[in-house]
Amino acid sequence: MAKKITKDMLIPDVLAVDPYISGILMGQGMHCISCFAASGETLEEAMYVHGFSAPDVDVMVADINDFLEQQEKYAAENDAEARKAAGVE
């Protein structure tokens, strides 16, 4: 089952799910994710501070969760290919 994030997760908790999420957030202008103040903010709060709207937050959460799902699929496919190449299956 794919890891999921929610808009009410604290920024450090979001980044703990997958460190590559930082690139997604920074790509949207949220360069403060390593800031001390961000450690106590939820993803939603941080996005509001940066001028994003409620629909923007929902889109960001969906995009990040799509990314996580793709990461999981990629890992599973590569694991299956590696087992097949090793003759384990």
Residue frames as qw, qx, qy, qz and C-alpha x, y, z in Angstrom:
[[0.000, 0.890, 0.455, 0.000, 0.00, 0.00, 0.00],
 [0.409, 0.553, -0.019, 0.726, 1.38, 3.39, -0.99],
 [0.311, -0.352, -0.417, 0.778, 2.44, 5.87, 1.64],
 [0.037, 0.782, 0.465, 0.413, 0.11, 8.86, 1.84],
 [0.221, -0.059, -0.311, 0.923, 0.37, 12.39, 3.10],
 [0.064, -0.790, -0.608, -0.051, -2.40, 14.68, 4.30],
 [0.162, 0.734, 0.038, 0.658, -2.66, 18.45, 4.45],
 [0.522, -0.793, 0.063, -0.308, -2.73, 18.39, 8.25],
 [0.900, -0.137, -0.113, 0.398, 0.63, 16.63, 8.58],
 [0.298, -0.865, 0.187, 0.358, 3.53, 18.69, 9.93],
 [0.488, 0.781, -0.366, -0.131, 6.16, 19.58, 7.34],
 [0.109, -0.549, 0.827, -0.045, 8.84, 17.35, 8.96],
 [0.643, 0.071, 0.727, -0.228, 6.38, 14.44, 8.94],
 [0.713, 0.655, 0.064, -0.244, 5.61, 15.02, 5.26],
 [0.320, 0.757, -0.568, -0.049, 9.32, 15.04, 4.42],
 [0.405, -0.374, 0.818, -0.163, 9.88, 11.91, 6.52],
 [0.837, 0.312, 0.368, -0.258, 7.52, 9.99, 4.23],
 [0.795, 0.344, 0.252, 0.432, 9.90, 10.56, 1.31],
 [0.366, -0.573, 0.061, 0.730, 12.75, 13.08, 1.18],
 [0.278, 0.174, 0.564, 0.757, 12.12, 13.70, -2.52],
 [0.028, -0.820, -0.571, -0.032, 8.91, 15.51, -1.56],
 [0.307, -0.680, -0.021, 0.665, 11.19, 18.43, -0.69],
 [0.248, -0.073, 0.546, 0.797, 11.90, 18.90, -4.40],
 [0.003, -0.609, -0.711, -0.352, 8.19, 19.06, -5.18],
 [0.256, -0.847, -0.377, 0.274, 7.59, 21.67, -2.48],
 [0.345, -0.541, 0.200, 0.741, 10.65, 23.71, -3.38],
 [0.249, 0.193, 0.660, 0.682, 9.64, 23.57, -7.03],
 [0.097, -0.759, -0.581, -0.277, 6.45, 25.37, -6.02],
 [0.075, 0.708, -0.119, 0.692, 8.35, 28.13, -4.21],
 [0.722, -0.663, -0.033, -0.193, 8.20, 26.67, -0.72],
 [0.581, 0.491, -0.494, 0.421, 11.91, 27.07, 0.03],
 [0.306, -0.599, 0.426, -0.605, 11.26, 27.43, 3.75],
 [0.899, -0.185, -0.327, -0.226, 10.72, 23.72, 4.38],
 [0.725, 0.022, -0.487, 0.487, 13.98, 23.48, 6.30],
 [0.070, -0.561, 0.203, -0.799, 13.21, 26.61, 8.32],
 [0.081, -0.030, -0.820, 0.566, 12.73, 26.20, 12.07],
 [0.445, 0.150, 0.248, -0.847, 9.28, 27.81, 11.86],
 [0.647, 0.166, -0.519, -0.533, 8.16, 25.28, 9.26],
 [0.271, 0.094, -0.939, 0.191, 8.79, 22.44, 11.69],
 [0.158, 0.259, 0.726, -0.617, 5.65, 23.42, 13.60],
 [0.479, 0.348, -0.079, -0.802, 3.46, 24.08, 10.58],
 [0.719, 0.268, 0.639, -0.061, 1.20, 21.71, 8.75],
 [0.391, 0.150, 0.606, 0.677, 1.50, 21.44, 5.00],
 [0.060, 0.787, 0.559, 0.252, -1.76, 23.39, 4.70],
 [0.298, -0.891, -0.119, 0.323, -0.58, 26.18, 7.01],
 [0.467, -0.391, 0.403, 0.683, 2.76, 26.49, 5.21],
 [0.313, 0.376, 0.643, 0.590, 1.02, 26.69, 1.86],
 [0.057, -0.898, -0.433, -0.050, -1.36, 29.39, 3.09],
 [0.399, -0.746, 0.092, 0.524, 1.61, 31.42, 4.35],
 [0.358, -0.211, 0.565, 0.713, 3.05, 31.21, 0.84],
 [0.330, 0.347, -0.134, -0.867, -0.15, 32.48, -0.78],
 [0.173, -0.068, -0.916, -0.357, -1.68, 29.20, -1.89],
 [0.597, -0.170, -0.005, -0.784, -5.45, 28.73, -1.74],
 [0.700, -0.123, 0.609, -0.351, -7.46, 25.80, -0.37],
 [0.892, 0.421, 0.065, -0.154, -7.86, 24.27, -3.85],
 [0.397, 0.721, -0.554, 0.123, -4.08, 24.64, -4.36],
 [0.374, -0.454, 0.742, -0.320, -3.50, 22.68, -1.16],
 [0.851, 0.130, 0.424, -0.282, -5.77, 19.88, -2.36],
 [0.753, 0.627, -0.199, -0.034, -3.97, 19.74, -5.71],
 [0.114, 0.696, -0.674, 0.222, -0.56, 19.66, -4.00],
 [0.599, -0.265, 0.685, -0.319, -1.62, 16.83, -1.69],
 [0.888, 0.347, 0.235, -0.190, -2.98, 14.86, -4.66],
 [0.564, 0.731, -0.380, 0.051, 0.18, 15.49, -6.69],
 [0.130, -0.597, 0.748, -0.259, 2.44, 14.38, -3.84],
 [0.732, -0.065, 0.612, -0.292, 0.35, 11.26, -3.26],
 [0.834, 0.538, -0.017, -0.121, 0.48, 10.48, -7.00],
 [0.286, 0.737, -0.594, 0.149, 4.26, 10.85, -6.82],
 [0.420, -0.409, 0.748, -0.310, 4.42, 8.47, -3.85],
 [0.865, 0.204, 0.378, -0.259, 2.26, 5.94, -5.64],
 [0.701, 0.668, -0.250, -0.013, 4.49, 6.10, -8.73],
 [0.010, -0.671, 0.707, -0.223, 7.58, 5.68, -6.54],
 [0.652, -0.184, 0.671, -0.301, 6.06, 2.55, -4.99],
 [0.872, 0.431, 0.157, -0.173, 5.09, 1.10, -8.39],
 [0.463, 0.755, -0.460, 0.067, 8.57, 1.77, -9.75],
 [0.243, -0.537, 0.763, -0.265, 10.19, 0.08, -6.76],
 [0.789, 0.035, 0.544, -0.285, 7.89, -2.94, -7.05],
 [0.801, 0.586, -0.049, -0.106, 8.53, -3.31, -10.79],
 [0.297, 0.727, -0.599, 0.154, 12.28, -3.07, -10.32],
 [0.481, -0.378, 0.730, -0.305, 12.17, -5.56, -7.45],
 [0.876, 0.241, 0.354, -0.223, 10.22, -8.01, -9.59],
 [0.663, 0.698, -0.270, 0.010, 12.68, -7.56, -12.48],
 [0.015, -0.674, 0.702, -0.229, 15.64, -8.08, -10.16],
 [0.686, -0.168, 0.652, -0.275, 14.13, -11.29, -8.73],
 [0.865, 0.457, 0.145, -0.150, 13.42, -12.53, -12.24],
 [0.466, 0.757, -0.448, 0.094, 16.96, -11.75, -13.42],
 [0.196, -0.542, 0.764, -0.289, 18.37, -13.54, -10.37],
 [0.520, 0.015, -0.821, -0.236, 16.21, -16.57, -11.09],
 [0.133, -0.043, 0.732, -0.667, 14.44, -16.27, -7.75],
 [0.626, 0.191, 0.200, -0.729, 10.95, -16.43, -9.21]]
